[in-house]
Structures are given as C-alpha cells and as structure tokens.
Amino acid sequence: MRRSFIAGTGMYVPERVVTNHDLEQMMDTSDEWIRERSGIAERHFADAGIGPSDLAVRASRQAVENAGITLDDVDFLIFATLSPERYFPGSGVYLQRKLGIQGIGALDVRNQCTGFVYALSVADQFIKTEMYDTILVVGAEVHSAGLNFSTPGRDVAVLFGDGAGAVVLQPSPDPDRGILSTHLHADGDYAEELCVEAPTTLERPWLTKEMVEEGRIYPTMNGRQVFKHASTKFPQVIVESLEANHLSVEDLDMLIPHQANYRITQMVAKKLRLTEDQYMSNIHKYGNTTAASIPIALHEAVEEQRIEKNDLVSLAAFGSGFTWAAALLRW
Ligand SMILES: CC(C)(COP(=O)(O)OP(=O)(O)OC[C@H]1O[C@@H](n2cnc3c(N)ncnc32)[C@H](O)[C@@H]1OP(=O)(O)O)[C@@H](O)C(=O)NCCC(=O)NCCS
C-alpha cells in the first residue's frame, strides 16, 4: 500500500496582535498570571467579517506553493475547525469557493484541538487506498468571535487565539518516508468538561436572549481536569505511536504538540525526557489556536529548519471531547 507524505506546509495569522496587557483593559487579569499559567504573551485576533475560511485561504495558498503544485491539482479538502463561520454549511465549502476549486469534495472535521490530527488521519487513509492523490488538510479558527472578554470568562478567554495552518498530502515518492501511522482516541465521559452549551437543539427555541445574557454561548472549561488528562494522554498516545512502529522516545527528532498550554507541553517533555530542541513551542506568540496550532507549529518548524529529511516527527494533540491523537511521520 502506498504511503502519504506532507508535500508542503503553510500558515496565516491575522495582523492584529492582542497582548496580555490589552486583555488587562477588558477583564480582571494580569500579564503575569497569563504568562505563568500558560506561557502566552500575545495572540492574533481577526476583525469582524473575517472567518476561518478567510484565514485558511492564505495558509492553503502557501502550502500549495510550497508543495510545488497548483490549486488545480487538489482533488479533496478537509477542514478542521470548532469556530466555523456558520452552524452549517461547514467552512470547507467556503474555503473551496474562495480558492476557486469548486466541484471537489470538501469534508468538515469537528474534533476541536485534535481536529487537525483526525483530519490528517482521514486524508492519509484516502491517499493509501488511492481514492485521492492530492489532499489539502486545513485547521483554522476564529476564536475571538466567541469568547467572553469580561471577568467571568477570563479563565478561557486569555488562552485562545485566531489563525490557520494547512498542509498538502500526497503519495510519498519514497516508501520509507511519510506518515507511518495515526492513532485516534476519544472519551465522551468528559464531553462537558470543555464545551459550549448553546445554541443547542436540546432546547426550544435553540437560541434565546437568556442564553446570551447568561453567557451560555461561551465556552466553559474545567481547567484542572483538562490539565490532568492532557498531561497523561499526550505522552500515552505519543508512546503508543512509537511502539506501533517499533520505535522509542530516543528515536524522536521533533515533537509538534498541539499548543494548548506551555505548562502542559513542559509536563509532556518532562515525562518523555525530551530536551528543548526535541519539541516545538510557539504558544507565546499565538495562544491556543486549536485545530490550527499543529499545522502552524509544523510550518514554523520546517521554515526554521528544525526538521530535516528523514527526521522522526510526532504530531500529537489533546482537547475537548475529550479527544486525543497522534501521527508519527518519517519526514
Ligand atoms: C486554566 C488554567 C491555566 C488555570 O490554572 P490553575 O492553576 O488551575 O488556576 P485555578 O483554576 O486554580 O485558578 C486560580 C485562580 O485564578 C483565577 N483566574 C482564572 N483565570 C484567570 C485569569 N485569566 N486571570 C487572573 N486570574 C484568573 C481563578 O478565578 C482562581 O481564583 P480563586 O482562587 O480566587 O478562585 C489551568 O487549569 C490550565 O492550564 N488548564 C488547561 C487549560 C487548557 O490547556 N485548555 C485548552 C485545552 S486544549
């Protein structure tokens, strides 16, 4: 069976930078609290009228260019986001229209922070089974539209940022290089620990003025539960992917973890005994960009030449659901 590989990467973040000091003007928080708890110094926010598909257009064009192909070569696209421009249709069709590649299939993935790894795994299966040859896999978020920037929302609002990342997946020209395996997990027992309650089809009408006034339209998070589970599941799924390929942590050249929180990344690095040059962290610049964080960090790692040909690279994520996943690649 043929293997798939990442032929090109791209990213885009909106121009507007929002620092922790800017957030201090909106809610009772401090630069010190945010840095200490999360490692975040600033994030980028999109202006009203800009949706995740607009950010994804820029990231996708760059990924296509870096892959040395044209948009006409793309025969399928997968879009991971938890902040789509509309409840339906999904962001995939908006991206497709904006790229001018109407007609090809467009799939939307709703797996929050793990969305990109789930999307990559789906794309990998399509390439392996020869259903498609060139798949655009995108993660993009506009969180700034859906956060509570007053003090009651501060535990969540300070963590997230907007952005997009994209990769082009194609059959690998070298059977020893590319995606070695992907590993997907979820545990719905924890569905309410990080979620947005409303609008909801469980109630009639599905969106009310009260829901808005009571703040039920904003994400709620049990931060400690998320932290506890993330620091266990991240290392577990990374080791699972290594063992599945008869490899060990010592073989790992670069870990690109979902940028949830610098403290979580540090905890994972400590548990796996990784040195600083073995993992990517860019959360200080972008905050947590959910489905976009891995392709953004991957693009930066490639640009900074922190990943070289034949390196063993792990992409791993944990998030709402709870969901967690990893992909192991020979670059
Ligand atoms: C959210 C998180 C940073 C909170 O850190 P923590 O050490 O657990 O902090 P606590 O929840 O104990 O809160 C400590 C205090 O800070 C306050 N606080 C919360 N958010 C704050 C903010 N933005 N600024 C200032 N104070 C804040 C709390 O209200 C609490 O005050 P209290 O003691 O008077 O009640 C931490 O739980 C975490 O990192 N969780 C994982 C989050 C994550 O990665 N989410 C994304 C998953 S993909």
PDBQT file of the ligand as one rigid body, heavy atoms in Angstrom, charges set to zero:
ROOT
HETATM    1  C1  LIG A 401      -6.824  27.258  33.138  1.00  0.00    +0.000 C 
HETATM    2  C2  LIG A 401      -5.599  27.109  33.991  1.00  0.00    +0.000 C 
HETATM    3  C3  LIG A 401      -4.479  27.968  33.383  1.00  0.00    +0.000 C 
HETATM    4  C4  LIG A 401      -5.905  27.629  35.376  1.00  0.00    +0.000 C 
HETATM    5  O1  LIG A 401      -4.771  27.470  36.195  1.00  0.00    +0.000 OA
HETATM    6  P1  LIG A 401      -4.916  26.932  37.684  1.00  0.00    +0.000 P 
HETATM    7  O2  LIG A 401      -3.570  26.973  38.293  1.00  0.00    +0.000 OA
HETATM    8  O3  LIG A 401      -5.618  25.622  37.602  1.00  0.00    +0.000 OA
HETATM    9  O4  LIG A 401      -5.772  28.057  38.309  1.00  0.00    +0.000 OA
HETATM   10  P2  LIG A 401      -7.081  27.877  39.182  1.00  0.00    +0.000 P 
HETATM   11  O5  LIG A 401      -8.148  27.316  38.360  1.00  0.00    +0.000 OA
HETATM   12  O6  LIG A 401      -6.694  27.212  40.457  1.00  0.00    +0.000 OA
HETATM   13  O7  LIG A 401      -7.437  29.375  39.434  1.00  0.00    +0.000 OA
HETATM   14  C5  LIG A 401      -6.666  30.133  40.301  1.00  0.00    +0.000 C 
HETATM   15  C6  LIG A 401      -7.320  31.480  40.465  1.00  0.00    +0.000 C 
HETATM   16  O8  LIG A 401      -7.064  32.268  39.302  1.00  0.00    +0.000 OA
HETATM   17  C7  LIG A 401      -8.269  32.865  38.860  1.00  0.00    +0.000 C 
HETATM   18  N1  LIG A 401      -8.225  33.081  37.409  1.00  0.00    +0.000 N 
HETATM   19  C8  LIG A 401      -8.734  32.306  36.436  1.00  0.00    +0.000 A 
HETATM   20  N2  LIG A 401      -8.465  32.850  35.245  1.00  0.00    +0.000 NA
HETATM   21  C9  LIG A 401      -7.757  33.976  35.472  1.00  0.00    +0.000 A 
HETATM   22  C10 LIG A 401      -7.203  34.974  34.650  1.00  0.00    +0.000 A 
HETATM   23  N3  LIG A 401      -7.290  34.926  33.306  1.00  0.00    +0.000 N 
HETATM   24  N4  LIG A 401      -6.549  35.989  35.218  1.00  0.00    +0.000 NA
HETATM   25  C11 LIG A 401      -6.425  36.073  36.559  1.00  0.00    +0.000 A 
HETATM   26  N5  LIG A 401      -6.952  35.164  37.396  1.00  0.00    +0.000 NA
HETATM   27  C12 LIG A 401      -7.597  34.125  36.865  1.00  0.00    +0.000 A 
HETATM   28  C13 LIG A 401      -9.344  31.890  39.263  1.00  0.00    +0.000 C 
HETATM   29  O9  LIG A 401     -10.572  32.559  39.359  1.00  0.00    +0.000 OA
HETATM   30  C14 LIG A 401      -8.832  31.432  40.627  1.00  0.00    +0.000 C 
HETATM   31  O10 LIG A 401      -9.168  32.414  41.578  1.00  0.00    +0.000 OA
HETATM   32  P3  LIG A 401      -9.658  31.998  43.066  1.00  0.00    +0.000 P 
HETATM   33  O11 LIG A 401      -8.521  31.205  43.628  1.00  0.00    +0.000 OA
HETATM   34  O12 LIG A 401      -9.868  33.318  43.713  1.00  0.00    +0.000 OA
HETATM   35  O13 LIG A 401     -10.889  31.193  42.847  1.00  0.00    +0.000 OA
HETATM   36  C15 LIG A 401      -5.124  25.636  34.109  1.00  0.00    +0.000 C 
HETATM   37  O14 LIG A 401      -6.095  24.884  34.789  1.00  0.00    +0.000 OA
HETATM   38  C16 LIG A 401      -4.851  25.015  32.779  1.00  0.00    +0.000 C 
HETATM   39  O15 LIG A 401      -3.870  25.314  32.148  1.00  0.00    +0.000 OA
HETATM   40  N6  LIG A 401      -5.708  24.083  32.304  1.00  0.00    +0.000 N 
HETATM   41  C17 LIG A 401      -5.623  23.531  30.991  1.00  0.00    +0.000 C 
HETATM   42  C18 LIG A 401      -6.248  24.514  30.053  1.00  0.00    +0.000 C 
HETATM   43  C19 LIG A 401      -6.041  24.189  28.611  1.00  0.00    +0.000 C 
HETATM   44  O16 LIG A 401      -4.965  23.871  28.186  1.00  0.00    +0.000 OA
HETATM   45  N7  LIG A 401      -7.105  24.279  27.825  1.00  0.00    +0.000 N 
HETATM   46  C20 LIG A 401      -7.084  24.042  26.459  1.00  0.00    +0.000 C 
HETATM   47  C21 LIG A 401      -7.228  22.583  26.213  1.00  0.00    +0.000 C 
HETATM   48  S1  LIG A 401      -6.983  22.151  24.576  1.00  0.00    +0.000 SA
ENDROOT
TORSDOF 0
